[in-house]
Amino acid sequence: MGADRHQWQFPANEANKILGWRSDAKGMENKDWFDPGTIGAAGQELLEAETEGDARDVLQISEMVQVQWYGTVDKTGVASSQTAVASAVADAYANGYDLYWPAGTYLTTASIPNFHDVRHYGPGKVKRGSDVYAVDPLPSNTNKLYIDYASGNSSDDGLSASEPIDSFINAINAISTTRNVFQGVWEFVVADGTAVGVGEDLVKNLFFTKRAILRGTSCTPASLTSVGTPTAITKAANAQVTLAGHGLSTGARVKLVDLGGMVELNGSVGTVTVVDANNFTIGIDTTGYTTFTSGGTVWNIPIPNTIFDGNSINDYWLTVSGYGVWLEIRNIKLVDYDTVGRGGFYANDGSNLYLNNLHIDNCDTGVFTQRRCLVRHNGGIIENCGNAGIKTVSCGYSVVSGTQAAAPTIMDCFNGLDMQEVTDSEMLKLTIERCSNIGCDSNVMSHVKTTDAIIKNCGIGVRAMSSNWYGPNTYFYGNTQNIQLLNGGTDQQNFATAQDQRRIAYSGTSRSHTGDTALTELTPDLFTFPSGMLDAAGKKIKVVARGDYTPGGAPDLYTLQCYIRNLATQSVSSFSTTAHEFEFVSEIIMTGAAAELMVTNLTDGIGNARTKSMTRTHNLSGSAPLDLRVQLNNAGDTITVHYVEVFFIG
């Protein structure tokens, strides 16, 4: 250590002047730690001359040592400072000192024992290989720690892939002593390979000002990659795709988007089996699909090489909790977390989360979040989940993908999305496929929006129970039932379209009627069916109208009627005691060239639905205009229809 630091002392007032210590005893001017680069020439000279300890004795500051006191250091990061750094850390750890790092980059070549057990100060950085680690991070810094569940050691510092820590939780514990742990970006890099039986709980309130990133090392391919445009796709139990020079390998996962003709295949994920350099199969049955014409793109999905195998343990892979947790999970695959009531990933109590290319296979629930979490999700495949692909309770959950190719796919689960109890979510461009029970379940005062989504080949496509569902441009195909509304659930998909439910007319102009009890046309010539459109058996027309009704005094009656070619095809009435909103749904099912079955449903208020069915026969050859009419029973009543939609189904 050189000269005796206690052979003389500065008076406190002189030390204050030299060090820039504030007169109100609240720290140094512009700094709350000693930085020789900012306290002036006199302070710099004092600290570098090993007299710092005398000033600290006078000012009663806790002991701090500097890394350059322990040997030769190279602050340029070119020559190794390993010996001095290791000695400084060892002494600081043994004696409870804080360790100060003057500005510079200190090259090290091996793990530093007890590195994370010492409190570090100063602008210095440790270099290991190509990585640079800020010992006292600022918001602009990014620090990496490496993790390897197979070969890592809890005593290693994790500053390089060759000296990794053995788990994510131990890495979090290691940095908990860092003075500015909440500053900058922290990146935890997990080695490629398969870790078996991992179940970890992160329940600390780590108030990161920027996100922490937990990510795998690599994917195959490295990123979402366009394979090209197919020239042919067969209609077969195992569809074959022709794409010259595709370059794919057997086992690759591909997503097909923007196909012409065979639109039922859009958004689907297939598993590749290579036939030859120009052809491969995808493991999808397309026998009932329309014929492929041209266009579209085949995308090669990046599959993570960092895998966690739950081996059916009674736990989640990772549990995070707390309002301070701001975590991104990227390029990781989870398999076999399939114990009932458990699953892949669980978060609660206000965690702020990003899920980026997370792959989940054969878990009970893929992702489960609850109690005011905020989740953003992009990419990845969630499949074969016994309960739900994604389940969320009282959270905000968004899929933020800009394209169909980059959006997540949920498939072959019992439920795709299970959104409960005041969940607010927007699922942009995702695909939900082959979920045996429900594709998207919006439940108990939730608000779920599936913008530009694809929901196909599920039991029920969308169920809204005591909640709202919005589906602008949502595409339905092959579901046993596209939309189910229960207990006051509402379908507010003003612009929904589907291959098997095509909107052919829309009126968004509010029309009110009051003061006249005569039958009145509210939507004149809403749509005119061209000749022959209604002549095919099995085709359907659905009319959906939403509005509100206000009785003029005593409880009263109102009637809504749907007309085709000036003939009343059906009529439904409601006796109402109070003002309320209503939904009128009429389905016209073609049973022959000139006959149809009329099914009308009117829902007013919550849980008060009436259905009336009748069969009428009309000669519908030639064109046929459609309109909606209303009749009030009292001149003081008012009824308003806010919008009407007409769908052609089949």
N, C-alpha and C positions, 0 to 999 in steps of 0.2 A: 504493500500500500504506500510505501515511500515515507515522507516526513510525517512527524506526529501532528495530527490535525488539531490537537488540543493545547498546543504550546502558547497560543495567544488567542484573544477574542475581540470581535468588533462590538462596540456598543450597539444597542438595538436600533437607535435612530440612524446611525451610519449604515448599518446593514440594510435598513429600509430603503435608504437612498440608492445604494448600489444595486440591490436586487429589484427595485421597483415595487416594493411591498406597499400596499395601500394603507393609508393612515387610519382607516376605519377597521383594520384587522380582518378584512374580508377577502384576502387573497392578493395575488400580484396583479398589477395593472395589465388588463387585456388577456390575462392567462390565469388558469387555476392550477397550473403545474409548471415546474421549472423548465424553461426552454431557452438555452443559451443563445439561440438565434434571435430572440425577441426582447431581451432585457438590457441591451446596450453593451458597449465595449467593456465598460468597467465590470459589469456582472459576468460577461463572458470570461474575462481574464481571471476573475475570482474563482469561478467554478472549475475552469480548466487547471488552475494552480493548486488543486486539492485542498483548498481552504473552505470548501463548501460546508464541511462539518461544523466549523466554528460558528458560522452564521446560523446554522440550524440549531446549535446548542442555545444560542441567544434567543432565537425566535421560537424555540421549543417545537420544531418540526420533526416528524418521524423520520427514522434513518432511511436514506436512499443512497444507493451506490450506482456507479456508471460502468457501462460495459467495457469501455476502453481502459479502465484501471487494471484489468486482469490479463493484459497481454496485447500483442500486436493485432490491430484491426485494420481492415481496408474498407473505408466507407464508400468506395466506388462499386463494391460487389464483384470485383474481378478476382482478387486473391482471397483465399479462404480465411475466415475469422473464426473457424470452428473451435479452436482451443480456448480463445478468450471468451467467446460466448458461453461455452459449456462451463467454464470456471466461474463466470459471473453469475450464471443461473444457479449453480451449485451453492455458491456462497450466500446468495440472496435467499435461497430456499432454506438453508441450514440455520440462518440467523434471523429470518423474518424480515429481511430488507425488501424495500421496493427497488426495482431496477430501472434506471433511466438510460434511454437510447438516444444519443444525439443524432441529428439529421444525417442520413446516409443509408446505404444499403449494405448489409452484412451477410456475406456468403457463408453458408454452412453446408456441410457435406454428409451429415448423419443426424439421426434423431437426438434431441437435447433432453436428457432426463429431467423430469420435474419442470419442464418449460412452462406448462400451463398452471403450475401450482404457485407461480410467482406473479405479483402484480407489476405490470410493465407500464412505463410512462415514456412519453416523448415521441418525436416524429420519425424515429428510425424504423427500418424495415428489414426483415430477415428474408434472404433469398435461398431457395432450395431448388436446384434444377432450374426450370424456367418459371417457377412460381415465386411470387413475392408476397410476403405476409406482413401487414402493418401491425406492429405490436400494440399500438394505442390508436385504433382505427377512427378515421373521420368519415363523415357521410359519403365522401367521394371514393372511398376505398372498397375493394372487393377482396375478401380473404377466403382461401380454400382450405378445407381439411379433408383428408382422404380416409376412407373407411373400407376395410376388407373383413367380412365376417369369417372368412376361412383362415387367413394368415395374419390378421391384424393383432395388435397387442395394446391393452389399455394403458401401458406405460410409455408407448411411443407418442411422439408429438403430432403425427398426422400431417406434417407439412409437405409430404411428398407421397406419391403412390407406392414408393418402396419402403416407407415407414408408416403404414396406416394404423389408425385406431381400430378397435375391434367391433364397434357398434355405433349407431347413431346417437343413442342415449349417452354413451360415454364421451362422444365428441361434444355433445351439448354440455355435459358436466365439466369437460375440460375448459371450455371457453367461459364458463360462468364466473371465473375470477378476473376476466378481462375487464379493465376499468370502463372502456367504452364499448362493451359487448353489444349495445343496442344501436351502434352507429354502423353505417355502411351496409354492404351486402355480404352475407355469409353463405358460402357455397359448400355443401357437404357432398363429396363425390364417392359413390359406392362402386367398388370394383365389379367387373363382369363376373358371371358365374351364378351358381344357385346356392342361396343360403336357406337352410331347412329349419323349420320350427321357430322362426323369429316372431316374437310378440312383444312390442315395446310400448310404453306409456310415456308420453310427453305431457306432463300436467303442470309445468312451470309457466308462470306468466312472463314470457320473454318478450318485452316490449320493443321489438325491432322497429326502427324507424323506416327501414326498407325490408323487403322480404328476405327470408332465409330460403335457400334452395337445397332440396334434397334430390339428387339426381343420379341416374345410372351413368356409367362411363360411355357406353356406345349402343347404337342400334344397327340393325341390318334391314334395309339400307340405312345410311346415316340420317336421311331425312325423307320426307314425303317426295316421291319421285314419279314423274310422268313416264309411263312406259310407251305411250303412243296411242294412236287411234286404231281400233280394230277394223278389219275389213269384212269379217263374218263372225256370227255367233249362232251356233246350232240350237234348234229346239229339241232338247234331249234331257233324259234323266240326270245326266252329268254334262252340262253344256260345255262345248268346246269353243274356244276363242281363237280366231286367226289374227295374228299380228306379227308381221314380218320382223325377224331379228329381235324378238322381245327381250332376250337376255335374262329372263327370270329363272329362278331355281325352284325345284319341287319343295313345297312347304311354305313358299312365300304367300303373303296375304295381299290381295288386291281389292280395290274398290272401283266399281264401274259407275261413271256419271255421264249425264248429258247424252245418253244413247238415243238414236233415232229409231222409231219403230218399236223395239222391244223396251218400252218405257218402264215396264214392270220390274226390270232388272236394275234400274237406276238406284244408286245408293247402297246396293248390296255388296257385301264383303265375301269373297270366295277364297278358297285355299287352292293353290296352284299345284297341279301335277303336269310336268312338262311332257309333251308328246314329241315334239321336235323343235327345231330352232324357230319355227314360225307358228306353232300351235301349242296350246295348253288347255287343260280342263280346269274348271273352277269349283266343282262339287256342288252345283246348284241345279235344281230341277227346273227347266224352262219349258217343259212340254206344253203347258197351258198358256204360255205367253204369246203375245203377238210377234210377228216376224221382224227380225232386225233388218233395218234398211241401211243406215250409214251413220257416221259421226260418233261423237262421244270420246271419252278418254279412259284408259285403264291406268290407275295409280297404284304404285307399289308402296304399301304402308310400312313405315319403320317399326320393326319389332324390337323391343328392348332386349339386350343381352344380360342385363342385371335382373335376376329373377329371385323372388322370395316364395318358397314352397312351404305353405302352412302345415303340410303333413297332418291335416285335420286336428290341429291343436285347438283347445277351447279358449281362443283369444282372437282379437283382431291383429293384423300385421302391425298396424300403428294406430295408437289413440292419441289425439291431441286435444288440449282443452285450455281455454283461457282467452280473455279479450286481447292479450298482448301477442298472441301467436300469429305471426304473419308468415305463412309457409307455402312454398311452391314445391310440388312433387312432379318430377319430370323424368320421362324415359325409364320407367320401372314397370315390371310385370309381376303380378301376384297370382298364385295358383293354389287351389286346394285349401283355402280358408273356409271350409264348408260345414263346420259345426253349426247346428241350428242355433240362431240367436247371436251368431258372431259373423265375421266376414272379413273383407279386405281392409278397408280403411274407415276409421270412425273419428268424428270430430264433433265437439260441442262447446257451449258456453262462449259464443262470440268469436271463435277463431276465424281468421281471414285467410282464405285458401285459394291457391291456383293449382289445377290439375292439368298437366300438359303431357299428352301422349302416355297416359296411364292405361295399362292393359290388365284386365282382370278376367280370370277363367276359373270356373267351378268353385265359386264362393257362395255362402248362403246369401249374403247381401254384398254387392260390390263396393259401393260407397254409401255410408250412412252418416248424415249430419243432422244435428238438432240444436235447438235453443240459440237462435240469433247468429248463427254462422253466416258468413258471406263467401260464396263459392263461385269461382270462374273456371270453366272446363273447356278444354280444347283437345281434339284428337283422341286417338286410342280406340280400343275395342273392349267392351264389357260383354261377356258371354257366359252362358250356362250357369246362371245364378239361380239357386233354388227358391229364394224369396223375391228379391228385386235387384235389378241392375244398379239403380240409384234410388235411395230412400232418403227423404229429408222431411224434418218436422220443424216448423216455425223458423224457417231460414230463408235467405235469398240465394237462389241458385241459377246461374246463367251459363248457357253454352255460347261462347263468344266467337265461334269460327266464322271466318269470312267467306268460306267456300264449302260446298257439299263434300268435296274430297277431304278437307281438313277437319271436318266435324266428327264427333264421336259416333260410334255405332254401338247400339245395344241390341243383342240378339240372343234368341234361344234361352231366355229367362222365363220365370213364372210371370212376374210383372217387369215391365221395362222401367218406367218411372213411377214411383210411389210418392206423391207430394201431399203432405198432410198438415193440418192445423196451422193455417195462416202462413203457408209457404207462398212466396212470391217468386216466380221463376219465368225466364224466357229461354227457350231451347231453340237456338238458331241453327237451322239446316241439318240437325242431327237425323239419323236413321234409326228407327225402332222396327225390328223385324222378328217374326216367329216367336213372339212372347205368348205363351199358351193361355194366360188369363187375361191380362190387360196390358196394352201398350203404354198408355199414359193415363195415370189415375190421379185426378185432382180432387182432393177430399177436405172437407171441414174448413170452409171459409178461405180456401187457397185460391190463388190467381195464377194460372199456368198458361203460357203463350208458346205455341209451337210454330214459330215463323219459318216458312219454307221448309218444314220438316217432312219426312217420309215415314208413314206408319203403315205397315203392311203385313199381311199374313198372321195377324194376331187374333186372339179370341174376341175381345172388344178393343177397338182401336183407341178410343178415348172415353173415359168415364168421368163425369163431373158430378160429384155428390155433395150437396150443400156448398158448392163452390163455383168458380167461374173458369171457363176454358176459352181461350182465344186461339184461332187457328188460321191466320192469314196465309194463304197459299199452301196450306197443308195438303199433302197428297196421300190419299187412301187407296189401298188396293188389297183385295183378297181377305179382308177381315170378316169374321163371322158377323159382326155388327160394328159399323164405323163409330157411332157416337151413342152413348147412353147417358141420359140425364136422370138423376135421382135426388129426391128430397130437396127440390128447389134448385138443383144445379142448373147452370145456364150455359148455352152454346152461343158465344159472342164472336163467332168467327166470320165477321162481316164479309170477308173476301175469300172464304174457303173454296178451294177447288180440288177436284179429285178425278182420277181416271174413270171411276165408276160413279161419280157424283159431280156432274159438270154444271156450273152455274150458267144459266142462259139469260137471266134478266135480273136487274137490280134497280130499285128505286130508293134513293136515300133522302128524298124530300119529305119532310113531315107534312101530313095532311090531317086537319082537324075537322070534326063535324059536331055541331051543337044546334039546339033550338028547332030541330025539325025531326019529326018522327017517321018521315017517309024513308023508304029504302034508298040509300044514296051510294053512288059509285065513288069510292075513294081513290082508286088507282086505275083510271081509264086506260084501256088497251095496254096493260102492263107488258104483255108479250103476245105475239101472234104465232101460233104453231104453224109451220109451213105444211102444205099438203103432204100426207103420207107419214109425218113424224109420229103420229099417235096410232098408227095402224099395226104396230108389231106387239104381239103378246109378250108379257114379261117386262116391258118397259115401264118406268115410273116417272111421274112428275111430282115434285114436292114443292109446296108453297109455304114459306115461312114469313110471318109478319110479327113485328113487335111494336108495342105501343103502351098507352096508359088510358085509364078510364076514370072519370069523376062523376058520381051521381049528383043530380041537381038538388036533391033533398032527401026524400025517403028512399030506402033501399029499392033498387030498380033493376030492370032487365035490359041487356043489350044482346044483339045478334050479329055475328059475322058470317058472311057467305062468300064462297068462291064461285065465280061464274066462268063458264067456257061457252063461247058463241051465244051469249045472252041467255044461257040456260043455267039455272042454279044447280050445280053439281052436288053441293052439300051445304049444310047450315048448322051452326052450333051457337047456343045461347048460354049466357051466364047471368045468374041473379046475384047481385053484388051489394054488400052493405057498406063498403068503404071504398075510397079511392085506391087504385092499385095499378101495378104494371101487369101486362099480359103478354103471352106468347101464343100465337095461332099457328099450328102446323097442319097442313093438309097434304096427304099423299094420295095420288091417283094412280092406281095400278091397272095396266092394260091387260084385259083378259081375252081380247080378240080384236078383230078389225074395227068393231063399232061398240064395244062394251068396256066398262071400267068399274073397278071397285073403289068407292070413295071412303077414305079413312080420315077423320078429322079429330084433332086434339086441341083443346084450349086449356092453357094453364094460367090461372090468375093467382097472384100472391105466391106464397110458399107452400108447396105440398098440397095444392088443391087442383087436381087435374081431372078433367072429364073427357071421355072418348066416345065418339058416336060413329058408327059404321053404317053404311048403306050401299046398295048396289043400284046404279042408274045406268040406263042404256041410252046412248045418243049416237046419232049418225055423225061421225067426225071426219068424214071424207072431205077433202079440201082444207083450206086454211081455217084456223080456229083461234080467235082472240080470247085472251084470259084477262079477267079483272077481279078486284076484291071490293065487296060492298058491305055496308053496315046499316043497321036499323036500330034506333033508340026507342025506348018505350016511354020516355018522358022528355018534353021539350027543354027541360033544364039540364039534361045530361050532356056531357062532353066526352068524346072519344077522339084520340089522336093516334094515328099510325105513323111511327117514325121511319120505318123502312120495311121494304118487302123484298124477298129474294125468291127466285124460281130456279129449281135445279132439275136437270134431266138426268135420270139414273138408269144406267144400263148400256 
